[in-house]
Amino acid sequence: MPETKKQPQPLDGIKVIEIGNKISTAYCSKMLADQGAEVVKVEDPRTGKQDRQERILSGEGKPGSLFAYVNCNKFGIKLDVEQQASAKIIEDLVRQADILVEGYTPQTAKDMGIDYHRLRQINPNLIVLSITPFGQTGPYCEYNAYAINISAAAASSLCIGEPGRTPLPLPLSQVHFQSAAMGATAALGAIFAREFTGRGQHIDISESEVWMTHFTGHAVIAFVFHNRRRIRSGHKTQALYPNGIFHCKDGYITLLAMRGEQWKAFLNILGEGKIPEWYSSDERFMKTTFRELNLKYGDELEVMMEKWLTTKTKEEIFQLGRKNHVALAPVKDVREVLEDAHLAYRKYFVEVEDPEVGKVKYPPSALRFSKTPSVIHRPAPKLGEHNEEIYGGWLGYGKTKIEELKSNGVI
């Protein structure tokens, strides 16, 4: 394989096949690639080009930033899985692999010949990781769904947004990214288990169940224990006050007062060294515990607070918070994150040479190993970029066979 690695990585020697075009499967295998696994992304020759474009944001033909992000560190091959000749190729790939990551509903996977029951006959050591909207069993198992559908089915959408208004979807496909992280974690567990059992296994990741575990779990417990339903509380929380996002002179700041002394310290910031008169002269505020302020007077207090907050910049408020031990912090935009001094000190962003757009700053893996660090070895592959290396190197196909498969549109 090309590009010898300079340092050992945790998953050196592990081979992963990724089939599908979903965020969850792509990001899951990326997390494995970041730790040294050799990941081969299998793309359809007909639709792969479309999958890598951001047609809505960038215009037709522009490289997609999402595709670039979730597919770096991978090898890419073309394979038309609907052609009969692809079945033998998949078998050959599976014989070489430790893990197969796929995101098709159970019947579709079976029709494609990548279901676990079939693949384990070919390679008993194979770990098959299936990340689907509703899992491998049950009345919904054959349903396809997007992140917005899944989060709604998991009862989280009703908790997001302003009270009395339409619920809001979660941004940035968080359902898929969370499911990918759970999938990568499960894959590592299965690799470890294989050392003892000598066999692979099937991992069934239901995205809706992942989201219920992460987001809805405590809400279920609250309902069962106390018959209490979570409600939309907008940019404030239900329990503590102040705990939210507020306007300031040049944007927004976050504020959280967990304890009474922090609330008092914040009031002293507002009053520039003392409790502001508008607060101390109002018996309603003075007689109400700070934990009840949100439910009773949150909107009114917010108006008064923002009269002062909008005279100060994010940085000024942040420094006042540090000085007075109050959790005040700026809401940053992407440019500010890229220019952040702390991230620069830790050398967080890395530059990668992309053949289509030149040098690009990439967020690397968030996992920092002292002895086996993760590295971005290569940008996302072009469509079929590594056909020769994988079909010729991994599988040992000769040039004549590879050319025949190309001419028949199989690869």
N, C-alpha and C positions, 0 to 999 in steps of 0.2 A: 504494500500500500504506500502511496506517496506521503511526503512530509513527515519525516521522523520526528518524534516528540523529544524535546530536550530533557524533560523531567518525567518521572513516573507519575501516574494518576491512579486513583482508587479503582477505576473500572477498566484498566488496561486489559486487553484480551477478550473483553465481553463484546459479542457481536449482536446487533439489534437490527431487526427489519421493521420498518414503519410503513404501513399500508393505509392510505386514506388521506383526506385533505381537511381534517378538522383541527381546530386550535388545540383542543385537549390532547389529541394524539401527537400532534406536532411538538407541543411544548413539553409534554412528558418525555418524548425521546430526546429532545434538546437537553433536558436536565441530565439525562444519562450521558449524552455526548459531551457535555461540559465536564463530566468527571472521567472522561477518557474512553468511554465506550465507542466502538466503531459503529455508527448508525448509518444505515442505508435507507434513504427515503425513496419509496416506490411511487412514481407518478404516472398517471394516464397520459399517453402521448397526445390525446385529443383535448383534454381539459386542463392539463397541467399549466399551460401558458396563461389561461384565464385565472386559475387559482392564485397566481403570484402577482396579480395586478390589484391595485386599489382603484377601481373604476370610478367610484363615487367621489373620493377625495382628491385623487391625483389626475384623473383624466385617463382615457384609454391609452394603453401602452406604457404608462409610467410604472417603474418598479414599485412594488408594494412594501412599505416599511414593516407591516405586520409579518408578512412572509419572510422578509429578511431577518427579522428578530427571532422568530420561533424556529428557524431552520438553519442557523449558522452551526458550524462544526459538523455538518452532515455530508455524506456522499449522496449523490442523486442519480437515479437511473429511471429510464422509461420502461413501462411494461403495461400492455393492454390486457388487463386481467379478464376481459370478456372473451378473448380469443382462446380457442381450445389449446393452442400450443403453450399458453401461459401456465397451464396446470403443472407441467413438468418443470418449468423454470421456478415456480413457487416451491415445489418440492426440493429442488436443488438448493435454493436459498435457505429454506427451513433446515435442511441438514447441516448447514454451516452455522446456523444462528443459535444464540442462547435465549433470546427474547424476541417475540413478535408483538408489536403494538398495533392494534387495529381499533376502529371505531364504528363498525357496521352493526346494524341490528342482527339478532341471531340468525334469522332466516336468510338474510342477505349474505352474511358471512358463510353460511352453509352452501348457498348457491355459488359463491365465489371459490369454494374449496379451501377456505381459511378458518374453518371452525375447529375448535380444540380437539373434538373427537377424532377428526381426520388427521390433524397435524401431529398428534401424539403418537399415531401409528408410524409416522415417518421419522420422528425424532422424540423419543420418550423423555429426553432431558430438556425439551423446549418449554419455556415459560411463555404462555400466551396471555397478554394483558388486553382485555376488552374494555374500552371506555365508551359507554353508550348512555343516552339520556335517561333510561329507566331500567337498565340492567338486563340480565339474560333470561329472567323468568317473570311471570306475572302478566296480567291483562294488558299492561302498557309496553311490554318489552319490544314490540315491533314498531313502536311509534318513533319517528324522528322528531327532533325539536331543536330550537335555538336556545341560546342562553336566556332570553327574555321569557320564553315559555317555561323553561325549567325552574327559574327562580319564582315565577308566579305559582307553579304547581307546588313549590315547597313552602308556600305561605309567607315568603319574605317580602314580596312586592307591596303587600298591604301595609307594611311597616315603614315604607320609604316615601317621603314627600311631606308636604305641608298638610296639617289637619284640615279636613273638609274639602280637600282637592283630590284630583285623580292620583292614584298611586304612581310612583315612578319606577322605571326599570333601573337595574344596577348598571353602571358604566363599564366599558372596557372588557366585556365578556368574562367577568370574574368567575362565573360558574365554571367555565371551561379551564381557566388557569388553576383554580383550586383543585379541580378534578385531576388535572395533569400532575400537580404536585403530589396528590394522594397516590396516583398511579405510579409515579417514580419511586415513592417511598415503599409501596407494595412490591414493586419489582426488586428492590434491594433486599427486602425480606425474603422473597422467593429464591433469590440467588443464594442467600445465606442458608435457607432451609434445604436447598438442593445439595449442599455439602454434607448434610446428615442423611437425607433420604435417597440421594442418588437419582432423583427424578424431578422433572419439571412439574408445573401445575397450571391451572387456569385461574386467573384473577379477574373477578367480575366487579367492575367499578361502575356504579350507577351515579350519574352526575346529580340527579335529583336527591339521592341519599347523601352524597357528599355535601351538597348545599344545606340540607336539613341538619346534618351533623355540625357544620361550621356556623350556620347562621340561625337556624330555627330550633336547635336542640334545647337551649335554655328557655325559649319561649314555650315549648311544649311542656317542660317541667313546671313552668309558672302557671300554665293553664290547668295542668293536672293537679298540682298542689293547692293552688289558690283560686282557680277559676278566673284567672286574670288574663285578658287578651292584650297583646302588644298593640299599640296604636301609633299612627303617624305623628311624629313630633317635630317634623321639619328639621331646621338646622339646630334645634335644641334637643336635649334628652329629657326623658320623663322623670328621672330620679334626682339628679343633682342640678344645682343652678348656682352660678352660671357654668354651662358646659355646652359650648357651641362655637359657631363661626360668626364673626361680627365685622361690620364695615369699619375701615379706618381711612386715613387720608389718601393712601396710595394703593388700596386693595382691601385685603381681609386679614384678620388675625384669628387664631384659635385661642379659646380661653376655657380653663377648667379649674374650679375651686373645689377640691375634694373635701376639705375640712373648713370649719368655721373660721380658723385663724387665717386661712388663705383668702377667704371672702373678705374678711376685715382688712387684710393687707391690700387687696385690690381696691377696696373702697378708699383706702388712704392714698392709693395711686391716683384715683379719680379726683380726690379732693386735694391733691398735691400736698400731702403731709397730714391730712386730717380727713375725718368722715365728711363727705360733702353735705352741705346744708339741706339740699333737696331730699336727702335720704334721712338724715338725723331728725329733721323736723316733721317727718311723716310717721305717725304712730303705727300705721299699717305695716310698714317695713320693719320698724323697730320691734314690734311685738310678734313678728312671724319668724320662725326658724328659717335659716338659710336654705334648708332642704325643701321647704314648702314654697319658697319664693317663686319658683318656676311655674308651678300649677296655679298659683293665685295672682301673681303680678309680673310674670315673665315679660310679656309684651311691653308693659309700661316701663319696666326697668331698662329694657333694651333701648328704648327711645332715649332715655336719660343718659345711659352709658355711651351711646354712640355720639351724643353731642360733644363729649370729650374725645372719644376715640378718633373721630373724623378730623381732629386737629393735629393728630400725631401720625407719623409714618410707621410702617411695620417694624423697621429697625429700632426706632425710638421706643416703641411699645415693648418690643422684645427685650431691650436692655433694661427698661424699668422693671419688667417682670423678673429678670435675673437678679437685679439688685434687691428686690423685695420678696423673692422666693415665691413668685406666682407663676403658674404654668401658662404663660402667654407666648405664642409663637406665630411667626408669619405663615400665611398660605402662599406658597411659591408657585410660579408658573414654570414651564419646562426650561426656558432660558435661564432662569435663576437657579434651577437645579443643576444645569450644565456648568454654571459658573460658581457653584457652591465651594467655598474654601475648604470645608471639612472633607467633602468628597475628593477634591483635588489633592489634599494632603494624603489621603488614603489610596490615591491613584486608582479610584474606582472605575472611571470610564477608560476604555481601551480603544485605540484606533485600529480599524481593520480596513484593508484595501479591498474595496468592492469594484469589480470590473465594470459595472454599469454607472456608478456615481462617484467613484474615487474613494478618498479616505472618509470613513464614517466612524463616529464615536458610538461604541456599543456598550450597553450595560452588561457586565459579565455575570457569571454566577454569583449569587449572594453568599455562597459557601466558601469560606477561606480555610484551606488546609495548610498547616505549617510545613508539612513534608511533601505533600502531593497536591500542589495547587491546580486549580482549574485554569484552562487557557483557551482562548478563542483561536483556533488553528486556521480557520477558513471561513469566508462568508457563506451565506446560503448558496447551494449549488444552482447552476443553470439547469434548465430542463434536460435531463439525460447526460449531464456533464461527465459522469463517471461510468458510463456504460462499459467502456473498454476495461477499466480497472476492476469493476465488479464482475462482469460476465467473463472477462478473460482471466483475471487474477483470482477472485474468490472461487468461481465455478469452473475455471479451466476450459472454457469454450474457446475453440479455435477461431481465427479470423473469418474463415469461410462460413462457419455457423452463425457468427455474429452478424455478418453482412446479410445472410439469408433471413435472419429474424428481422433485421431492419427493413429489408425490401418488402417483407410481408406485413409490415406495420405492427409487428408484435412488440418491438422495442424501439 
